[in-house]
């Protein structure tokens, strides 16, 4: 089984969102299984933007722009089951044939 965590930046999508947060909307940081959970989220252009440590958890954007940041993080877990048979093909654990109409 493989687990990937996507940490996605979400704004309130209104007129009060600052330019930095607007640029971060939808940006995702990816943490693979076995990697350490980051202490801070760092963006390649804006530097550290969120502190993940429990004692100080929150947006670091407010300190830069002087406003109260209302942005949130969406945590999305992607789990894939790596069941394979001896031939290296994916093993269908359902007795039914896969639906041919969906790809």
N, C-alpha and C positions, 0 to 999 in steps of 0.2 A: 504494500500500500504506500502511496506517495501523497504527502500533504503539502500544499503550498498555501501560504497566507498572503493575501493581497490587502494592503492598507491603502484605502482610497480617500483622498481629500474631497470633502463636500462642503460647499458654501450654502448660504441661505438663498442665493440667486435673486437678490433684490438690489435696490439702488445703494444700499449702505455697505455693500461688499467692497473692500479696498482693492486697488489694482493688483497687489501681490496675491491676495487670496483668489481673485478672479482668474489670475494666470495659473493657479494651482488646481482649480476645479477639475476633478476627474483624474488628477495625477495619481499614480499608484506606485507604491514601494512594494517589492516582492521579497518575502522571506521563505526560503526553501526549508524543508524538513532537515533538522540537524544543525541549522544555522542559529547563531545566537540572536535573540530578540533585540532589536536596536534600542539604545538608550535615547537616541534622538533621531528624528526623521530629517534627513538632509537632502535638499533639492540642489541639483547641479548649477542653477543660476542664482537662487535666493539663499543658499546656505542652510543652516539649521532653522527649521520652521515649526517643529513640534517636539516637545520634551515628553518622553514616554515614562520617565521614572515616577513612581507613585507619589513621592513627596512633592513634586513640582509639576505634575502632569498638566499639560495644556499647550496652547499655541504660543509660539514665540513671536509671532507677527505683531501682536498688540504692543509689544515693547518697542518695535521699530517704528510703527506708524502712529502710535498714540491713541488708538481706538480699541474698543473692546471686541475682540474677535469672537464671532459666533459660529465659526466653522466646526465641523465634526469630522471624525474619522469613521469610515465604514470598514469593518473587518469582514473580508470575504474569504472563506476557506474552500479551497478546491481539493477534493479528495478523489484520487483515482485508484482503482483496485487493479493490481497488476497480475490477475489470474491468467496464467498461460498453461497450455498443455505441453506435452513433450515435443510437439512439432514446432513450437515457438509461436503458434497462432493464438489469438485471443480465444478464451474459452467462454462460450455462452452458457451461463448458469440457469437460464430460463428454458423451459421445455418447448416454448414457442419459437418459430422462426422469427428473425428480426423483421421489422416492418420495412418493406422495400421502398415505400413511398417517402421515407425521411432519410436525409443524408447527414 
